[in-house]
Amino acid sequence: MEVINSPSKTLTKKGWLDYLYYKIGKQQTNFFVCGTYIKNGQIGFTKWKTYLDAVAVIDMIDHSESFEDRKYYEGVNQRQILPNEIVLDIEIPEELNPILDTIKIWGWEKYVFKTGSKGYHIHILFNRDMKVLEKEAVVKKLGTDIQKCSEKNLIALEYQPHWRTGILKEEIKHE
């Protein structure tokens, strides 16, 4: 399988989401985004919206008429895992290096994020959509979270503060 490389760094939320839609998804995957927040000690989620409804519209709308659209966009801090993406969710830091060593042996390019919470996300992007069973096989082999294989799963948005801790989900360089 051929793997797609990620950009070394994307500075804006809009730039990153545009990259995922146009470069990675090739305008074929209108993935979902949403916001998470804590109100009165309870976790809340905004309504899920597609990239085209929540993000692409930001460039086209008149600011005086777009308060609700802009407010929604500013709160976006979660995104759907793409069909051509495997996300390995690692909660125990000591498990990171052995998994990265295996991915290196397999010859796959990856990018690694410190989630802003407890662990790490390893993202592997492919040039084709992956079946859920294919994703599950990789995730099971590496012993990571099987829930990240479902088609309707959201993860913390890269380069944005984690909804619970406020700590930035940032890419880390790993050789």
GIPEGI-V66849 format. One record per helix or strand of 3 or more residues. SS is the DSSP state (alpha for helix, beta for strand). FROM is the first residue (numbers start at 0). TO is the last residue. If there is no record, write none. Layout:
# GIPEGI-V66849
ss->SS from->FROM to->TO
ss->SS from->FROM to->TO
This chain:
# GIPEGI-V66849
ss->alpha from->12 to->23
ss->beta from->31 to->33
ss->beta from->35 to->38
ss->beta from->41 to->44
ss->alpha from->50 to->53
ss->alpha from->55 to->58
ss->alpha from->62 to->64
ss->alpha from->66 to->74
ss->beta from->77 to->79
ss->beta from->84 to->89
ss->alpha from->94 to->105
ss->beta from->110 to->113
ss->beta from->119 to->125
ss->alpha from->131 to->141
ss->alpha from->145 to->148
ss->beta from->153 to->155
ss->beta from->169 to->171
